[in-house]
Amino acid sequence: MTTIQTVTLPDLGEGLTESDLVEWTVAVGDTVELNQVVAEVETAKALVQLPSPYAGVVAELLVEPGATVPVGTALMTIAVEAPADAAAPTSPAVEQAAAAEPAAPERTAVLVGYGPLVEGSSRPRRRSRSEDWTAAHAVADEVGLALAGGRIGPKVLPPVRKLAHDLGVDLNKMEGSGKDGMITREDVLRAVSGVDVSPAARRPDALSAAHRPGLARSVEAVPTPSGHESAREVRTPIAGVRKQTAAAMVASAFTAPHASTSLTVDATPTLELLEAFASDRALQGHRISILTLVAKAVTIALGRNPSLNARWDEAAGEIVQFGYVNLGIAAATPRGLLVPSIKDAGRLRLPELADAIGTVTESARAGTSTPADLAGGTITITNIGVFGVDTGTPILVPGQAAILAMGAIRRRPWEFQDELALRSVMTLSLSFDHRLVDGAEAARFLTDVGTILARPGSVLSMV
């Protein structure tokens, strides 16, 4: 006997409520195995491969590549053949015996990186705190509905509820714009920012231009002096990383009171130190750069100025002080700006930190970063100097207290040992959440980082 099973978009964790379907790896009529990858989706965090929860034949593909779909949306159907003995007649005694036995655990597919429980093992995979939060509130929602015999409180999916919790939004005071009054992710972000963040990106053809450049459309082509036509306007769907980055930046700008300060330092001694490292055999194979040394300086300065390594928890009415440093490294990628984080960066030695920076940035540019790689940062560094920019005012990553921008290194006349000399100078720009960090604390932190770069030996008095 054949049954038709529906495959839906699973909850990918980390508070994500929707994904863009990048491409199908199967077609109608294909035979698929359990856990075989059938599609690739793009979230605000990363590209994720979706495995099949069933073995069978693909009956229908319900979503076109390029569509943005919420969690729980039906993606495809699979014709599953029941076991040969499933339909065989049985006696009442056999049926009673079978009913008395506990049901065998159903074999289900899991996302890449979370392999299924090994047969014979009784230890399940430990869920993340995000999954625990989502699961607990999902159960609470279901229990509440059952007890009331209907809807109580706001109608909202658990990932959206978590997002509202993180941003301090009271769902009980909201009206949803989704189906049957469902509160959507856009409703929550709109409540935070006062800006409509649900543009035409929800059209079925929406997908990041990095993956579907053909979706960009020209408006009113005009001739150029060379005789060739050039588009007067090019319209690209707002989707993928660009859409999520925009929403995050709007939420950050309207929730955290930004303040900024900057410091220009003589980084000549640091560049001389890098030259010495280049000839050190013990460091061969490790790409130690100016970014590596700034990252190390940041972790040291945070030990002296911990208020910059914290988070404002509006819902709980608390300031969360981190006892570790998950250092975010902003990376420009074909998909847009991504910020993977190096976990426990403060515990890494300089060569290890250099390797970690190379690994997370390469993964981000290759599109292989996992949601875990792109979450959990406590402070961020962005190197705008690689673009030849001297200074800027970076926007905070939501949930972080500070972000440091590194400017370009310039050869400039500078006072050195009471004389004017040509030195290698760079500007450090710090943006911070003024709810968490006072101006004096920000200044001390920035001065500590600058002092380490100007006089690397001074670190001995800081640790």
Helices and strands as residue ranges (DSSP letters): E 2-8, E 18-24, E 31-32, E 37-42, E 47-51, E 56-61, E 68-70, E 74-81, G 84-87, H 92-100, H 129-148, H 158-167, G 171-173, G 179-181, H 185-193, G 200-202, G 213-215, E 217-223, E 229-235, H 240-255, E 258-266, H 268-278, G 281-283, H 290-304, G 306-308, E 310-313, E 318-321, E 327-329, E 331-333, E 336-338, E 341-342, G 345-347, H 350-366, E 379-383, G 384-387, E 402-406, E 410-416, E 419-433, H 439-454, G 456-461
